[in-house]
């Protein structure tokens, strides 16, 4: 058991989905938790299309029913189309019984506030507009000394807080990765996105299914359309950086790319653009070391993957949840820091490695998922494809995931032990992995 002069058992830096999940679960475990963020809430964030496995994870967390009450658009599938109007829909019912067949399209400002509020309700203390200036990490050989976080409060005064366990959920800022020089770029996945929101979207113009995310591929990249709320659609184009640099006019470039995908154009109908085009750099990176002596990096703090298949929030919340489990185990003496580090590393890297491989395959086949799917070996079944797109990143029985992991050119992390055990459907994944019969219904 750790005994030191810490102000809190756990300090979480960053109040996004990863941080709020970690803080909530640590507080529910009876720990003294502080969660801090440099921004005021609610804050704008690009819209999010959640994976269907998110419903299973929210259910595990006891947050699914409260989430449903938030009134977010319900998503039951994903559509992939091309410049000729041809399309293929992945329906979440293809995942079979025992799993939830719907998820949500969310406004991140509302969703992040919901998760932060749930952390506070669980007993976590929150400090917003707290800008972290530096972190003094306890030496690797010192298993009792607290970590010290130096920050500036909203009044401009310099302060510090001491933590027995530190969870870095600072997103792409990556406080620990930056301080220790751990971050490595993924050169082959450097992309950039232009996007805007449209209002006045009318469902009568939608050629597809209500609530679906649409992904359209063309020669220079891909276009998304995500219904964030009733009557509002987030539409964006992802491309390689030279394409953006050669264009000059961002507004015209975004309009041109959208115009190449007939089914998204049809869905927009008479909708009106809301504000100018925004730009977001898609700088993909990873760190081989994701955990140290009583500190954890969760979500985007250690790795960021192209958002094409919407896995970011699910990976963030899963790793945040696992960090809280390991923090509690270290603090009550049921696990050593080294043992927890091994478990967390295995879970983190398995999830992100699987997702990275899925994205790399999509780009290697020139933004055409249909082509990638058509060239998979016969051993890969359609259900595994649907499950992996839904979030089955830790399932041993998933033949699509196994095929992706067998491709050496997509290796990213240093060799690691693969973790099997689904955070959203642990009993179901265990039964499928071991071949044990299990009685399931449709969730």
Backbone torsions as a table, in degrees:
resi	resn	phi	psi	omega
1	UNK	NA	134.3	-179.0
2	UNK	-77.4	130.2	175.7
3	UNK	-130.6	110.8	179.3
4	UNK	-151.1	-172.2	-174.7
5	UNK	-95.8	29.7	-177.2
6	UNK	-67.3	147.1	175.0
7	UNK	-76.6	-30.5	-179.6
8	UNK	-137.7	150.9	173.1
9	UNK	-65.8	-43.1	-177.9
10	UNK	-134.1	129.6	170.1
11	UNK	-114.3	127.2	179.4
12	UNK	-110.8	123.4	178.5
13	UNK	-99.7	111.2	-179.2
14	UNK	113.1	125.0	-174.9
15	UNK	-110.7	26.2	172.3
16	UNK	-75.8	-168.2	-177.7
17	UNK	-56.5	-41.1	179.8
18	UNK	-65.1	-48.9	-177.2
19	UNK	-66.9	-44.4	-179.3
20	UNK	-65.4	-37.7	176.6
21	UNK	-64.5	-45.9	178.8
22	UNK	-60.5	-45.2	-178.7
23	UNK	-64.4	-43.7	-179.8
24	UNK	-61.3	-49.6	-176.5
25	UNK	-67.8	-34.8	176.6
26	UNK	-66.9	-39.8	178.2
27	UNK	-66.4	-39.1	178.2
28	UNK	-65.1	-24.9	177.1
29	UNK	-80.8	2.4	177.0
30	UNK	89.8	11.8	-179.2
31	UNK	-88.0	153.6	173.8
32	UNK	-82.0	116.4	-169.8
33	UNK	-125.0	134.5	170.1
34	UNK	-118.5	129.9	173.0
35	UNK	-117.1	131.9	-175.8
36	UNK	-131.7	150.9	179.8
37	UNK	-149.5	147.7	-177.2
38	UNK	-76.6	-17.3	-174.7
39	UNK	-101.9	156.7	166.6
40	UNK	-77.6	158.0	177.1
41	UNK	-119.3	149.1	-3.5
42	UNK	-72.6	157.0	-178.4
43	UNK	-132.3	151.5	179.8
44	UNK	-71.4	142.5	171.5
45	UNK	-150.8	146.3	178.5
46	UNK	-53.5	143.3	-176.5
47	UNK	-57.5	158.6	-173.0
48	UNK	-132.1	134.5	173.3
49	UNK	-106.1	111.5	-173.9
50	UNK	-81.6	151.0	175.7
51	UNK	-74.4	153.8	177.1
52	UNK	-62.2	-30.4	177.3
53	UNK	-64.9	-16.0	175.9
54	UNK	-62.5	-33.0	177.9
55	UNK	-64.2	-39.7	176.6
56	UNK	-65.3	-41.1	179.1
57	UNK	-66.6	-44.7	177.4
58	UNK	-60.7	-35.0	177.0
59	UNK	-65.6	-42.5	177.1
60	UNK	-60.9	-34.7	-178.3
61	UNK	-82.8	-7.2	-176.9
62	UNK	77.0	22.5	-175.4
63	UNK	-115.0	1.8	-175.0
64	UNK	-66.9	-47.4	-178.7
65	UNK	-65.9	-45.1	173.4
66	UNK	-57.9	-35.3	178.5
67	UNK	-65.1	-42.7	178.7
68	UNK	-59.5	-34.0	-178.4
69	UNK	-72.4	-11.3	179.8
70	UNK	-73.7	-18.1	176.1
71	UNK	80.1	23.7	177.0
72	UNK	-70.9	149.7	175.8
73	UNK	-57.3	138.0	-179.6
74	UNK	-88.5	135.2	-177.4
75	UNK	-115.2	126.7	-178.6
76	UNK	-120.6	3.6	179.7
77	UNK	-173.5	177.3	177.9
78	UNK	-137.0	135.9	-176.9
79	UNK	-111.2	132.9	174.8
80	UNK	-113.6	127.0	-178.4
81	UNK	-137.8	174.6	-178.4
82	UNK	-131.6	-172.0	-175.7
83	UNK	-70.8	-16.5	179.3
84	UNK	-94.1	3.3	180.0
85	UNK	86.2	-1.2	176.5
86	UNK	-72.5	143.3	-176.7
87	UNK	-147.4	158.2	173.8
88	UNK	-134.8	132.4	-179.5
89	UNK	-107.9	131.5	171.4
90	UNK	-95.3	113.0	-179.2
91	UNK	-96.7	133.2	-173.9
92	UNK	-70.6	-14.0	174.2
93	UNK	-67.2	-18.3	178.6
94	UNK	-64.7	-14.8	-179.2
95	UNK	-74.6	-10.5	175.4
96	UNK	86.2	179.9	-176.2
97	UNK	-69.7	158.1	175.7
98	UNK	92.5	-11.2	179.8
99	UNK	-119.6	152.7	176.9
100	UNK	-71.1	138.0	-175.1
101	UNK	-104.5	9.2	174.2
102	UNK	-137.5	156.6	174.3
103	UNK	-142.7	-156.1	-172.0
104	UNK	-132.1	148.4	163.3
105	UNK	-98.8	130.6	-171.9
106	UNK	-129.4	149.3	162.4
107	UNK	-81.4	119.0	-174.3
108	UNK	-62.8	-31.3	178.8
109	UNK	-59.9	-42.4	179.2
110	UNK	-73.1	-42.5	-177.4
111	UNK	-65.5	-45.6	179.4
112	UNK	-63.1	-39.0	178.2
113	UNK	-64.4	-40.2	177.8
114	UNK	-59.0	-45.9	-179.7
115	UNK	-69.0	-39.5	178.0
116	UNK	-64.7	-42.9	177.9
117	UNK	-60.5	-37.8	179.9
118	UNK	-67.2	-32.5	176.6
119	UNK	-67.7	-42.2	178.6
120	UNK	-65.3	-42.2	178.4
121	UNK	-61.9	-30.1	179.1
122	UNK	-77.1	-13.1	177.2
123	UNK	119.4	1.7	178.8
124	UNK	-75.3	145.0	172.8
125	UNK	-90.2	138.7	-178.0
126	UNK	-120.5	138.8	173.0
127	UNK	-129.0	112.3	178.7
128	UNK	-98.6	164.6	-176.1
129	UNK	54.2	39.4	177.1
130	UNK	-111.1	104.9	-175.6
131	UNK	-89.3	114.2	-180.0
132	UNK	-73.5	126.0	-179.3
133	UNK	-96.7	-34.4	-178.2
134	UNK	-165.0	161.8	177.8
135	UNK	-131.9	128.5	171.8
136	UNK	-102.1	103.7	-180.0
137	UNK	-83.1	137.9	176.9
138	UNK	-62.2	146.5	-179.5
139	UNK	-59.8	148.7	-178.0
140	UNK	-59.1	-28.6	-178.5
141	UNK	-86.6	-7.7	-176.6
142	UNK	-103.9	107.7	-175.6
143	UNK	-95.1	9.8	-179.7
144	UNK	-124.8	-30.3	-176.1
145	UNK	-64.5	140.0	179.3
146	UNK	-77.0	155.4	166.5
147	UNK	-79.1	149.9	-179.8
148	UNK	-121.4	126.1	177.9
149	UNK	-106.7	120.4	177.1
150	UNK	-98.1	128.9	-177.4
151	UNK	-146.6	163.9	175.9
152	UNK	-109.7	125.7	-178.8
153	UNK	-78.5	174.9	-178.9
154	UNK	-62.8	-18.9	178.4
155	UNK	-89.5	1.4	178.8
156	UNK	87.5	-0.8	-178.7
157	UNK	-83.5	142.2	177.9
158	UNK	-80.3	133.7	-179.4
159	UNK	-139.1	171.7	174.0
160	UNK	-146.2	155.7	177.4
161	UNK	-140.9	142.9	-176.8
162	UNK	-107.2	138.5	-175.0
163	UNK	-131.5	136.0	172.6
164	UNK	-69.2	-41.3	177.2
165	UNK	-127.4	136.4	-179.5
166	UNK	-116.5	128.3	176.8
167	UNK	-115.8	116.2	-179.4
168	UNK	-91.0	106.1	176.4
169	UNK	-119.0	38.1	-173.8
170	UNK	-81.6	10.2	176.3
171	UNK	65.7	-142.9	-174.8
172	UNK	-70.0	-11.9	172.8
173	UNK	-62.1	-40.2	174.8
174	UNK	54.0	63.5	-173.4
175	UNK	-57.0	-49.8	-177.8
176	UNK	-71.3	-43.1	178.6
177	UNK	-59.0	-40.6	180.0
178	UNK	-68.1	-44.7	-177.8
179	UNK	-63.0	-39.9	-175.5
180	UNK	-96.5	0.4	179.2
181	UNK	66.1	40.1	-174.3
182	UNK	-92.5	-19.2	-170.3
183	UNK	-75.3	136.7	177.2
184	UNK	-126.5	134.0	179.9
185	UNK	-78.2	153.0	171.7
186	UNK	-106.2	92.6	-171.1
187	UNK	-59.4	-37.0	-174.1
188	UNK	-75.3	-4.5	-179.8
189	UNK	-116.9	19.4	-179.7
190	UNK	-74.1	112.3	-179.7
191	UNK	-131.2	172.6	177.2
192	UNK	-140.2	149.2	-177.2
193	UNK	-123.5	140.8	167.4
194	UNK	-115.8	137.7	-177.8
195	UNK	-156.7	163.4	171.6
196	UNK	-156.5	166.4	174.8
197	UNK	-99.5	148.1	176.2
198	UNK	-119.4	137.9	178.0
199	UNK	-113.6	165.5	-178.4
200	UNK	74.7	25.9	179.2
201	UNK	-74.3	129.2	-177.7
202	UNK	-113.0	129.0	-174.3
203	UNK	-62.4	-25.4	-179.0
204	UNK	-61.9	-21.1	179.9
205	UNK	-88.2	-10.7	-175.2
206	UNK	-71.0	117.0	179.7
207	UNK	-79.0	-9.2	-176.5
208	UNK	-111.2	-136.5	-173.8
209	UNK	-108.8	138.7	-178.9
210	UNK	-58.4	131.2	176.3
211	UNK	87.9	-12.0	-179.0
212	UNK	-69.0	148.3	165.1
213	UNK	-83.7	143.7	176.1
214	UNK	-115.6	135.5	175.2
215	UNK	-123.4	121.4	179.2
216	UNK	-117.4	129.9	-179.7
217	UNK	-104.8	144.9	175.2
218	UNK	-143.5	-178.8	-170.2
219	UNK	-62.2	-27.8	-174.3
220	UNK	-108.3	4.6	179.6
221	UNK	158.0	-149.1	-180.0
222	UNK	-143.2	156.9	-176.3
223	UNK	-122.9	139.0	175.8
224	UNK	-113.1	155.7	170.0
225	UNK	-139.9	117.8	-175.8
226	UNK	-127.5	121.3	175.5
227	UNK	-77.9	103.1	-177.2
228	UNK	-77.5	-33.4	178.4
229	UNK	-157.4	173.7	-178.3
230	UNK	-58.6	120.6	177.4
231	UNK	83.1	3.7	-179.0
232	UNK	-125.0	134.7	-179.3
233	UNK	-129.0	128.4	171.8
234	UNK	-90.3	124.1	-179.2
235	UNK	-128.3	130.7	-178.2
236	UNK	-147.9	162.8	179.3
237	UNK	-125.0	130.8	178.2
238	UNK	-109.5	132.7	-174.7
239	UNK	-149.2	168.6	174.2
240	UNK	-75.5	150.9	-174.3
241	UNK	-58.4	-39.2	178.5
242	UNK	-59.7	-30.2	177.9
243	UNK	-63.7	-43.3	178.9
244	UNK	-67.2	-43.9	-177.7
245	UNK	-63.4	-36.1	-177.4
246	UNK	-74.6	-20.8	-172.7
247	UNK	-79.4	-42.5	-177.4
248	UNK	85.3	-68.9	-176.2
249	UNK	-87.9	107.2	-177.5
250	UNK	-65.0	-40.7	-178.3
251	UNK	-61.2	-45.8	-178.9
252	UNK	-67.6	-38.2	-179.8
253	UNK	-63.2	-45.0	179.0
254	UNK	-61.7	-46.0	179.5
255	UNK	-61.0	-40.8	-179.7
256	UNK	-63.3	-45.0	-179.1
257	UNK	-65.6	-41.4	177.7
258	UNK	-61.5	-40.2	-176.5
259	UNK	-64.8	-16.4	-179.2
260	UNK	-79.2	-12.4	-176.1
261	UNK	-111.8	93.5	-172.8
262	UNK	-54.6	-38.3	-175.5
263	UNK	-72.1	-29.1	175.3
264	UNK	-76.1	-39.8	175.5
265	UNK	-58.1	-44.3	-179.9
266	UNK	-63.4	-39.6	-179.8
267	UNK	-65.2	-36.4	179.3
268	UNK	-65.1	-36.5	178.1
269	UNK	52.5	-119.1	-178.6
270	UNK	-98.3	15.9	-178.5
271	UNK	-62.0	153.6	-177.2
272	UNK	-110.3	136.9	176.8
273	UNK	-66.7	140.1	-179.1
274	UNK	-110.2	98.2	178.3
275	UNK	82.1	174.4	-178.6
276	UNK	-75.3	168.4	176.6
277	UNK	-66.2	135.5	175.4
278	UNK	-100.9	154.8	179.4
279	UNK	-121.1	139.6	176.5
280	UNK	-137.8	126.7	177.9
281	UNK	-79.5	134.2	-179.8
282	UNK	-102.1	71.5	-177.2
283	UNK	-87.7	99.6	-178.3
284	UNK	-80.7	139.9	-177.6
285	UNK	-155.9	171.3	176.2
286	UNK	-156.7	165.6	172.9
287	UNK	-128.6	135.4	177.1
288	UNK	-73.6	-30.8	176.5
289	UNK	-100.5	115.0	-177.7
290	UNK	-110.2	-3.9	-176.8
291	UNK	-150.0	152.1	177.8
292	UNK	-140.6	-150.8	179.9
293	UNK	-73.1	94.3	179.1
294	UNK	65.3	27.8	170.1
295	UNK	-135.8	147.6	-176.4
296	UNK	-134.1	141.9	169.5
297	UNK	-104.8	128.3	-177.8
298	UNK	-123.6	154.0	177.5
299	UNK	58.8	-139.7	-175.3
300	UNK	-68.3	-9.9	-178.9
301	UNK	-62.2	-32.1	-178.7
302	UNK	-108.2	-23.9	-178.8
303	UNK	-154.6	143.4	175.7
304	UNK	-134.4	130.0	-177.3
305	UNK	-119.9	146.0	175.0
306	UNK	-45.1	135.9	-173.6
307	UNK	-82.3	11.8	-174.2
308	UNK	-49.0	-42.7	-176.5
309	UNK	-106.0	16.3	168.0
310	UNK	62.1	30.9	-176.8
311	UNK	-87.8	-7.4	-170.4
312	UNK	-60.5	-48.4	-177.0
313	UNK	-67.3	-40.0	179.1
314	UNK	-62.6	-46.4	177.3
315	UNK	-63.3	-40.3	-179.3
316	UNK	-62.7	-48.3	-177.2
317	UNK	-69.5	-35.6	178.2
318	UNK	-64.7	-45.8	-179.3
319	UNK	-70.7	-33.0	174.5
320	UNK	-63.9	-42.3	178.1
321	UNK	-62.4	-44.4	-179.2
322	UNK	-66.5	-36.3	177.8
323	UNK	-61.6	-37.9	179.2
324	UNK	-67.2	-38.7	177.3
325	UNK	-61.1	-45.4	-178.8
326	UNK	-69.3	-36.2	177.1
327	UNK	-60.4	-45.2	179.8
328	UNK	-63.8	-39.2	-179.4
329	UNK	-66.2	-39.8	178.0
330	UNK	-65.7	-43.9	-173.4
331	UNK	-72.7	-28.8	178.2
332	UNK	-93.5	2.7	174.8
333	UNK	82.7	5.6	-179.6
334	UNK	-81.6	-8.2	178.0
335	UNK	-147.4	146.2	172.2
336	UNK	-82.9	163.7	177.9
337	UNK	-61.4	-37.3	-179.8
338	UNK	-67.1	-41.9	178.8
339	UNK	-62.9	-44.5	179.0
340	UNK	-65.2	-37.7	178.8
341	UNK	-61.3	-41.6	179.5
342	UNK	-63.8	-44.8	179.9
343	UNK	-65.3	-45.2	-177.7
344	UNK	-65.8	-42.4	179.2
345	UNK	-59.0	-44.5	-179.0
346	UNK	-61.6	-46.9	179.9
347	UNK	-66.1	-47.0	-177.6
348	UNK	-60.1	-51.7	-174.5
349	UNK	-68.3	-35.8	178.4
350	UNK	-61.3	-47.0	-179.0
351	UNK	-62.9	-49.6	-177.1
352	UNK	-72.1	-36.5	178.0
353	UNK	-61.3	-44.7	-179.8
354	UNK	-62.9	-43.1	-178.7
355	UNK	-69.3	-41.6	176.5
356	UNK	-56.2	-43.7	-178.3
357	UNK	-64.4	-39.3	177.3
358	UNK	-61.0	-44.5	-179.6
359	UNK	-67.9	-42.4	180.0
360	UNK	-62.6	-36.6	176.3
361	UNK	-64.3	-41.0	179.3
362	UNK	-60.7	-44.1	-179.0
363	UNK	-74.1	-34.7	179.1
364	UNK	-65.0	-28.2	177.4
365	UNK	-97.5	30.6	172.2
366	UNK	55.1	50.3	173.6
367	UNK	64.8	20.5	-175.2
368	UNK	-117.6	96.6	-177.5
369	UNK	-67.1	-34.0	178.8
370	UNK	-59.9	-39.3	178.5
371	UNK	-68.6	-42.4	176.7
372	UNK	-58.0	-46.8	-178.2
373	UNK	-63.6	-38.5	-176.7
374	UNK	-68.5	-22.5	-177.8
375	UNK	-99.5	8.0	175.2
376	UNK	-73.6	149.2	178.4
377	UNK	-65.7	161.7	-177.4
378	UNK	-63.8	-18.7	179.7
379	UNK	-70.0	-16.1	179.7
380	UNK	-90.1	114.9	-177.0
381	UNK	-89.5	156.5	-177.2
382	UNK	-61.3	-35.4	-179.9
383	UNK	-63.2	-39.5	178.9
384	UNK	-64.0	-37.6	177.3
385	UNK	-62.1	-47.8	179.9
386	UNK	-62.1	-41.8	-179.2
387	UNK	-65.6	-42.1	-179.0
388	UNK	-66.4	-41.6	176.0
389	UNK	-62.9	-24.3	179.4
390	UNK	-84.0	-16.1	178.9
391	UNK	126.5	14.6	-178.6
392	UNK	-81.1	64.2	-174.4
393	UNK	-83.3	-15.0	-176.0
394	UNK	-118.0	17.7	-176.6
395	UNK	-93.3	121.1	-179.0
396	UNK	-70.1	-29.7	-177.2
397	UNK	-79.5	-4.8	-177.0
398	UNK	-78.3	111.3	-175.7
399	UNK	-71.3	-29.0	177.7
400	UNK	-68.0	-45.3	178.0
401	UNK	-61.3	-41.7	179.3
402	UNK	-62.6	-39.8	178.7
403	UNK	-64.6	-43.6	179.3
404	UNK	-62.7	-38.4	-178.5
405	UNK	-71.8	-13.3	-178.0
406	UNK	-88.8	-1.2	-175.9
407	UNK	-95.4	105.5	-174.7
408	UNK	-61.0	-34.3	-175.5
409	UNK	-68.0	-12.9	177.4
410	UNK	-98.9	8.1	176.3
411	UNK	-60.1	141.2	-178.6
412	UNK	-127.6	-66.0	-179.5
413	UNK	-73.6	161.2	167.3
414	UNK	-62.3	157.4	-177.5
415	UNK	-51.5	138.4	-178.7
416	UNK	-146.8	163.5	178.1
417	UNK	-81.8	123.8	-179.0
418	UNK	-70.7	136.4	178.2
419	UNK	-99.9	128.2	174.0
420	UNK	-114.8	130.8	-178.8
421	UNK	148.8	101.2	-172.0
422	UNK	-72.9	128.3	179.1
423	UNK	-71.1	-24.2	-177.9
424	UNK	-87.9	-37.7	-177.7
425	UNK	-134.8	67.8	-173.1
426	UNK	-61.4	-43.3	-177.7
427	UNK	-68.2	-41.2	-178.7
428	UNK	-66.8	-43.5	179.1
429	UNK	-64.0	-40.2	179.9
430	UNK	-63.7	-40.8	179.3
431	UNK	-65.7	-41.5	179.5
432	UNK	-68.3	-36.5	-178.8
433	UNK	-69.2	-38.8	-175.1
434	UNK	-95.5	-6.3	-178.4
435	UNK	73.8	20.7	-179.3
436	UNK	-84.8	130.7	177.3
437	UNK	-61.3	140.1	177.8
438	UNK	-141.9	138.3	179.7
439	UNK	-86.3	117.1	-178.2
440	UNK	-129.8	152.6	171.4
441	UNK	-120.8	-175.1	176.4
442	UNK	-87.3	120.5	-177.1
443	UNK	-70.7	NA	NA
